[in-house]
Amino acid sequence: MEVDLKIYSGYANAREIVVMGHVFKKYAPDVFDLDKRWYKHAWAVIRMFSIKTIANTDIIFRFGNLEVKTKTLEDGYFRITIPYEEKLDSGWHDFTIETRVEGVVKREKGEFVKPYAGEYGVISDIDDTFLISHSGNIFKKLYVLLTKNINKRHVFEEVVEHYRLLNRIGRKDKETNNAFFYVSSSEWNLYNFIIQFTRLHQFPKAVLHLKKIKMGIADFLFTGGGDHNHKFYKIKHLVEFYPELRFVLLGDDSQQDPFIYENISKIFPENISTVYIRKTRKRKSKEKVAKALANMEQMGIRVCYFRSSTEAMQHTREYLG
């Protein structure tokens, strides 16, 4: 049997290490090139959503002298939470994952980050927050996803500069930066695309939290849609995992971000510092969005509802810089 192993960036605090990945039959989604002409790119995207995973297979995590064994879940996914009380420096650390399937051994290196001590953490959505995706129009979104390769996708003007600014707020030491996370309704199928895209545009290095992997063309047609509750729970987990940080949340008004962030703020009023919501709709914001933003402000949370990243940067310099 041909086996492929994909490891995603993990994260740690003073007590635990969390690492994630998938085991695939034959190929992982990142085997497909993302820089080809549109028709080859479209075929690659469709194949990325036609992969097969391997359930209940052995997983071995190794870090230093530590070895932990577990198995994949029904969709081939593994997420391992490892208690770790030894001294662990801040920054990125390498580890190894090994899987064994019917006598085939596959071994890959991964990395996890322990954030540097500081005041802020940053959690950002992806689609229509920094990557122009047309999430409000499923047909246009699918057209762009299928026909525009990684070199032809675009970011909002000055958004990279804003994210770099957020990566440095509160930092006196030039060698350190803030904890950065990208939490999205995109599926794990698109992990490699997102990583390559953020590197291409030199966004801050971040840990990704994506939606359950999809394994069929029918699923592909609804990519990024459906229930967004997973974003709420993943953001909630991160705030609980790093209670010492005050978080900056970035999203847009094309889907549910304002309401997810409002609920997070109600649960963690002392842990949420600032909420940035990008205006993506041409018409005026709906009453529900405006009400959610006003509600957060009443709880003492800074809110910036902006069209241009220039506005957001000015807000950051004035209130967080």
C-alpha positions in Angstrom: 0.0 0.0 0.0 1.2 3.5 -0.8 1.0 5.8 2.2 1.4 9.6 2.6 1.7 11.5 5.9 1.0 15.2 6.3 1.9 17.1 9.5 0.5 20.5 10.3 2.2 23.1 12.5 1.6 22.5 16.2 1.7 24.7 19.3 2.6 24.5 23.0 2.3 26.3 26.3 4.0 25.7 29.6 2.1 22.4 30.2 1.2 20.8 26.9 2.2 20.2 23.3 -0.4 19.8 20.6 0.4 18.3 17.2 -1.9 17.5 14.2 -1.9 15.8 10.9 -3.5 13.2 8.5 -2.5 9.9 7.0 -3.5 9.4 3.4 -3.7 6.5 1.0 -1.3 7.2 -1.8 -1.1 11.0 -1.9 -1.6 13.9 0.4 -3.3 17.0 -1.1 0.0 18.9 -1.2 1.5 16.6 -3.9 -0.4 18.6 -6.5 1.2 21.7 -8.0 -0.6 25.1 -7.4 1.2 27.2 -10.0 0.0 25.7 -13.3 -2.2 27.1 -16.1 -5.9 27.4 -15.1 -7.1 24.1 -16.5 -4.3 22.1 -14.9 -4.8 24.1 -11.7 -8.5 23.3 -11.7 -7.8 19.6 -12.1 -5.2 19.8 -9.2 -7.8 21.4 -6.9 -10.4 18.8 -7.8 -7.9 16.0 -7.0 -7.1 17.7 -3.7 -10.7 17.1 -2.7 -10.7 13.5 -4.0 -8.1 12.1 -1.7 -8.5 9.0 0.6 -7.5 8.8 4.3 -6.5 5.9 6.5 -8.4 5.3 9.7 -7.2 3.8 13.0 -3.6 3.5 11.9 -0.6 3.7 14.2 1.0 7.1 15.0 4.2 7.6 16.9 5.2 11.1 18.1 8.9 11.7 19.0 10.4 14.8 20.6 13.7 14.6 22.4 13.5 11.6 24.7 9.7 11.6 24.6 7.8 9.0 22.6 4.0 8.9 22.5 1.8 6.3 20.6 -1.7 6.8 19.3 -3.9 6.1 16.3 -5.7 8.1 13.6 -9.4 8.9 13.9 -12.0 7.7 11.4 -11.1 10.4 8.8 -7.4 9.7 9.1 -6.8 12.7 11.3 -4.7 12.8 14.4 -4.5 15.5 17.0 -2.3 14.6 19.9 -2.2 16.5 23.2 0.9 15.7 25.2 1.5 16.8 28.8 5.0 18.3 28.9 6.5 19.8 32.1 10.2 20.0 31.2 11.7 23.4 30.4 10.8 24.4 26.9 12.2 27.5 25.2 10.0 29.8 23.3 10.1 29.6 19.5 9.8 26.8 17.0 10.8 23.2 17.7 11.2 20.2 15.5 9.5 16.8 16.1 9.0 13.6 14.2 5.8 11.6 13.4 5.9 8.0 12.2 3.0 5.9 10.8 3.0 2.2 10.0 0.4 0.8 7.6 0.5 -2.9 6.6 4.2 -3.0 6.9 4.8 0.4 5.3 6.6 2.9 7.5 6.3 6.6 6.7 8.2 9.2 8.8 8.1 13.0 8.5 9.3 16.0 10.5 7.0 18.6 11.8 7.3 21.7 14.0 5.4 23.3 16.9 5.7 26.7 18.4 5.8 27.9 22.0 4.9 31.6 21.9 7.3 34.2 23.3 6.1 35.8 26.5 4.2 38.9 25.8 0.8 40.7 26.0 -0.8 39.9 22.7 -1.9 36.9 20.5 -3.5 37.3 17.1 -6.2 35.2 15.6 -7.3 35.8 12.0 -9.8 34.5 9.5 -8.5 33.9 6.0 -11.1 34.2 3.2 -12.0 37.8 2.6 -10.1 38.9 5.7 -6.7 38.9 3.9 -7.2 36.6 0.9 -9.8 37.9 -1.6 -12.2 34.9 -2.0 -15.7 36.2 -2.6 -17.1 34.1 0.2 -20.5 35.7 0.0 -21.0 34.3 -3.6 -20.4 30.5 -3.7 -20.3 30.4 -7.5 -17.7 33.2 -7.8 -15.7 31.7 -5.0 -15.6 28.3 -6.7 -14.7 30.0 -10.0 -11.7 31.8 -8.4 -10.6 28.7 -6.5 -10.6 26.6 -9.7 -9.2 29.1 -12.3 -6.8 31.2 -10.3 -3.5 29.6 -9.3 -1.5 30.6 -6.3 0.3 33.4 -8.3 -2.9 34.9 -9.5 -4.8 35.1 -6.1 -4.8 38.5 -4.5 -4.7 40.0 -1.0 -6.2 43.3 0.1 -4.0 46.3 -0.2 -1.7 46.9 2.7 -3.1 43.9 4.6 0.4 42.3 4.9 1.8 45.5 6.4 -1.0 45.5 9.0 -0.4 41.9 9.9 3.4 42.5 10.3 2.5 45.5 12.5 0.3 43.3 14.7 3.1 40.7 14.9 5.3 43.4 16.5 2.9 45.3 18.8 4.2 45.3 22.4 7.6 43.9 21.3 10.8 45.5 22.4 13.0 42.6 21.5 13.4 42.5 17.6 14.0 38.7 17.8 10.6 37.9 19.2 7.0 38.2 17.8 3.4 37.6 18.8 1.6 34.3 18.7 -0.2 34.2 15.3 -3.1 31.8 14.3 -5.2 31.5 11.2 -8.6 30.0 11.9 -10.8 29.4 8.9 -13.8 27.6 7.5 -11.5 26.3 4.7 -10.8 22.6 4.9 -7.5 20.8 5.7 -7.4 20.0 1.9 -6.3 23.6 1.4 -3.6 23.7 4.0 -0.7 23.6 1.6 -2.2 26.3 -0.6 -2.7 28.6 2.4 0.9 28.0 3.7 2.4 28.6 0.3 0.3 31.7 -0.2 1.2 33.2 3.1 4.9 32.5 2.5 4.7 34.0 -1.0 3.2 37.3 0.4 5.4 37.2 3.6 2.6 37.1 6.1 3.6 36.3 9.7 4.3 32.6 10.3 1.3 31.1 12.0 -0.4 27.9 13.2 -3.5 27.0 11.1 -6.8 25.7 12.4 -9.0 24.5 9.5 -12.2 22.6 9.0 -12.6 18.8 8.8 -11.1 17.3 5.6 -13.3 16.6 2.6 -13.0 13.6 0.4 -15.3 13.9 -2.6 -16.5 16.1 -5.4 -19.9 16.7 -3.8 -18.1 17.9 -0.7 -15.9 20.2 -2.8 -18.9 22.1 -4.2 -19.6 23.3 -0.6 -16.1 24.1 0.4 -15.8 26.7 3.1 -19.5 26.7 3.7 -21.9 25.1 6.1 -21.7 25.3 9.9 -19.1 27.8 11.2 -19.4 26.7 14.8 -16.0 24.9 14.5 -14.4 28.4 14.3 -16.0 29.4 17.6 -14.7 26.2 19.3 -11.2 26.5 17.9 -10.9 30.1 18.9 -12.3 29.3 22.3 -9.7 26.5 22.7 -6.9 28.9 21.8 -8.0 31.5 24.3 -8.3 28.9 27.0 -4.9 27.4 26.0 -3.1 30.8 26.4 -5.0 32.6 29.2 -2.1 34.9 29.8 -2.6 36.6 26.4 -5.0 39.3 25.3 -6.2 38.4 21.8 -6.7 40.5 18.7 -9.4 39.0 16.4 -9.5 39.7 12.7 -12.4 38.8 10.4 -14.9 40.1 7.8 -18.6 40.7 7.5 -19.2 38.2 4.6 -20.3 35.4 6.9 -20.4 34.8 10.7 -17.2 36.4 12.1 -18.8 39.4 13.9 -21.2 37.0 15.7 -18.6 34.4 16.5 -16.3 37.1 17.9 -19.2 38.7 19.9 -19.8 35.3 21.6 -16.1 34.8 22.3 -16.0 38.2 23.8 -18.9 37.5 26.1 -17.1 34.4 27.4 -13.7 36.0 27.7 -14.2 39.7 28.2 -10.8 40.1 29.8 -8.9 38.1 27.2 -10.1 39.9 24.0 -8.4 43.2 23.4 -9.5 44.3 19.9 -11.7 43.1 17.1 -11.1 44.1 13.4 -13.9 43.4 10.9 -13.4 44.1 7.2 -16.3 45.5 5.2 -16.7 43.3 2.2 -20.3 44.1 1.3 -21.1 47.1 -1.0 -24.3 47.8 0.7 -24.4 49.2 4.2 -23.8 46.8 7.0 -26.8 45.0 8.3 -28.3 45.9 11.6 -27.3 42.6 13.2 -23.6 43.2 12.4 -23.7 46.8 13.7 -25.4 45.6 16.9 -22.8 42.9 17.5 -20.0 45.4 17.1 -21.7 47.9 19.4 -22.2 45.2 21.9 -18.5 44.3 22.0 -17.7 48.0 22.5 -20.0 48.2 25.4 -18.0 45.4 27.0 -14.9 47.5 26.8 -13.4 45.8 23.7 -11.9 47.9 21.0 -13.7 47.5 17.6 -12.6 48.7 14.1 -15.0 48.2 11.3 -12.9 49.1 8.2 -12.9 49.0 4.4 -9.2 49.7 3.9 -6.3 48.2 5.8 -4.9 51.7 6.1 -7.8 52.5 8.5 -7.0 49.3 10.5 -3.3 50.2 10.7 -4.1 53.7 12.0 -6.3 52.1 14.7 -3.6 49.7 15.7 -1.0 52.4 16.0 -3.3 54.6 18.0 -4.7 52.0 20.4 -2.2 49.1 20.5 1.1 50.5 19.4 
